[in-house]
């Protein structure tokens, strides 16, 4: 919701300024733009963080089912959520302040890749366990039941989870990679012009 609202607020703000409905001093406009950009950035970072945390939570639910409530207590859940929001706010402030620094962009790209690998590893491990359990159950039945359908369903679910994540977030972070590697290349410049589309894809990820 925060990703969507902050993006829509910025678009509305810019449209009102462009058509002369809203008149402000340049310094106030710059300040407002920075605040909205910080909201967008913090919501993006927190969204990525929470996707990773959800994957970890599902992993604990499956592999440590009997100890889940002792591992994931209410206090730990609240501390985790508060820490993510605090870290997202601080990191987005730093990112907006030093957005021209390639080091900052590389940190953001590295964070995205880390979350992608984390989710990939955890979901594949969970799918492998589910497939193993299904195989064990079917082998104990007489006659053995076919387990291809369940495995296929699990594979499809895993593909959708990671596929949607990669398709919706990938272009935005590829945009950042191009800013670092080839900011003046004609192809990169053309790719940069679709930035608003990449933000819409991120909103779509929340909707999906």
C-alpha positions in Angstrom: 0.0 0.0 0.0 2.8 2.4 0.9 4.6 1.7 -2.5 1.4 2.4 -4.4 0.3 5.4 -2.4 3.7 7.1 -2.5 4.1 6.5 -6.2 0.6 7.9 -6.9 1.2 10.9 -4.6 4.4 11.8 -6.6 2.6 11.4 -9.9 -0.3 13.6 -8.8 2.0 16.1 -7.3 4.0 16.4 -10.5 0.8 16.7 -12.7 -0.6 19.5 -10.5 2.7 21.4 -10.8 3.0 20.8 -14.5 -0.5 22.2 -15.2 -0.2 25.2 -12.9 -2.9 24.0 -10.5 -0.4 23.9 -7.7 2.1 26.8 -7.3 5.1 26.4 -5.0 8.5 27.8 -4.5 11.3 25.7 -6.1 12.9 25.0 -2.6 9.6 23.6 -1.3 9.1 21.6 -4.4 12.6 20.1 -4.0 11.9 19.3 -0.4 8.5 17.7 -1.1 10.1 15.6 -3.9 12.8 14.4 -1.6 10.2 13.4 1.1 8.1 11.5 -1.5 11.2 9.8 -3.0 12.2 8.7 0.5 8.8 7.2 1.1 9.0 5.3 -2.2 12.5 4.1 -1.5 11.8 3.0 2.1 8.6 1.2 0.9 10.6 -0.6 -1.8 13.4 -1.7 0.6 10.9 -2.8 3.3 8.8 -4.7 0.7 11.9 -6.7 -0.4 12.9 -7.3 3.3 9.4 -8.5 4.2 9.3 -10.9 1.1 12.6 -12.4 2.5 11.2 -12.5 6.1 8.0 -14.3 4.8 10.2 -16.9 3.1 12.2 -17.5 6.3 8.9 -17.7 8.3 7.5 -20.3 5.9 10.8 -22.2 6.1 10.6 -22.3 9.9 7.0 -23.3 9.8 7.9 -26.4 7.6 11.2 -27.5 9.0 10.7 -26.6 12.7 7.0 -27.0 13.0 7.0 -28.3 16.6 9.2 -25.5 17.8 7.7 -22.7 15.6 5.9 -20.9 18.4 9.0 -20.9 20.7 11.2 -19.7 17.8 8.8 -17.1 16.4 7.4 -15.4 19.5 5.2 -12.3 19.3 8.1 -10.2 20.8 10.5 -11.4 18.1 7.9 -10.8 15.4 7.4 -7.2 16.6 11.1 -6.6 16.9 11.7 -8.0 13.4 9.0 -5.7 11.8 10.2 -2.6 13.7 13.8 -3.3 12.8 12.9 -3.7 9.1 11.0 -0.4 9.0 13.7 1.4 10.9 16.5 0.0 8.6 14.4 0.8 5.5 13.8 4.4 6.6 17.5 5.0 7.5 18.8 3.3 4.3 16.3 5.2 2.1 17.4 8.5 3.6 21.0 7.7 2.9 20.1 6.5 -0.6 18.2 9.7 -1.5 20.9 11.9 0.0 23.7 10.2 -1.9 21.8 8.8 -4.9 24.5 9.9 -7.3 27.0 7.6 -5.6 27.7 4.3 -7.4 28.6 2.7 -4.1 25.1 3.3 -2.7 23.5 1.9 -5.9 25.7 -1.2 -5.8 24.6 -1.8 -2.1 21.0 -1.6 -3.2 21.6 -4.0 -6.2 23.5 -6.4 -3.8 20.6 -6.3 -1.4 18.2 -7.2 -4.2 20.4 -10.1 -5.4 20.8 -11.4 -1.8 17.0 -11.4 -1.3 16.5 -13.2 -4.6 19.1 -15.9 -3.8 17.7 -16.3 -0.2 14.1 -16.8 -1.5 15.3 -19.1 -4.3 17.3 -21.3 -1.9 14.6 -21.5 0.8 11.6 -22.2 -1.6 13.6 -24.8 -3.5 14.5 -26.5 -0.2 10.8 -26.4 0.9 9.7 -27.8 -2.5 12.3 -30.6 -2.3 11.0 -31.6 1.2 7.4 -31.5 0.1 8.3 -33.7 -2.9 10.2 -36.2 -0.7 7.2 -36.4 1.7 4.8 -37.0 -1.1 7.0 -39.7 -2.6 7.3 -41.4 0.9 3.5 -41.4 1.3 2.8 -42.7 -2.2 5.4 -45.5 -1.8 3.7 -46.8 1.4 0.3 -47.0 -0.3 -0.7 -50.3 -2.0 -0.7 -49.9 -5.0 1.7 -47.0 -5.0 -0.2 -43.8 -5.9 1.2 -41.5 -8.6 2.8 -38.4 -7.2 3.6 -36.5 -10.3 0.5 -34.3 -10.0 1.5 -33.0 -6.6 5.1 -32.5 -7.6 4.0 -30.6 -10.7 1.7 -28.4 -8.7 4.5 -27.6 -6.3 6.8 -26.8 -9.1 4.2 -24.5 -10.7 3.6 -22.7 -7.4 7.4 -22.2 -6.9 7.8 -20.9 -10.4 4.9 -18.4 -10.0 6.3 -17.1 -6.6 9.8 -16.5 -7.9 8.8 -15.7 -11.5 6.5 -12.9 -10.4 9.1 -11.5 -8.0 11.8 -11.5 -10.6 9.6 -10.1 -13.4 8.2 -7.3 -11.3 11.4 -6.2 -9.5 14.1 -7.3 -12.1 13.7 -4.3 -14.6 14.0 -1.7 -11.8 17.2 -3.2 -10.5 18.5 -3.8 -14.0 17.9 0.0 -14.5 20.1 0.6 -11.5 22.8 -1.7 -12.8 22.8 0.2 -16.1 23.2 3.5 -14.3 26.4 2.2 -12.7 27.8 0.4 -15.7 26.8 2.4 -18.8 25.0 5.7 -18.0 25.8 7.3 -21.4 25.3 4.3 -23.7 22.4 4.9 -26.2 20.8 1.6 -25.3 21.0 2.4 -21.6 19.6 5.9 -22.2 16.6 4.3 -24.1 16.1 1.9 -21.3 16.1 4.7 -18.7 13.0 6.3 -20.4 10.8 3.4 -19.2 11.5 4.1 -15.5 7.8 4.8 -14.7 6.9 1.5 -16.2 9.3 -0.3 -13.8 7.7 1.4 -10.8 4.2 0.3 -12.1 5.6 -3.3 -12.2 6.6 -3.0 -8.6 3.1 -1.9 -7.7 1.8 -4.9 -9.7 3.9 -7.2 -7.5 2.1 -5.9 -4.4 -1.3 -6.5 -6.2 -0.4 -10.0 -7.3 
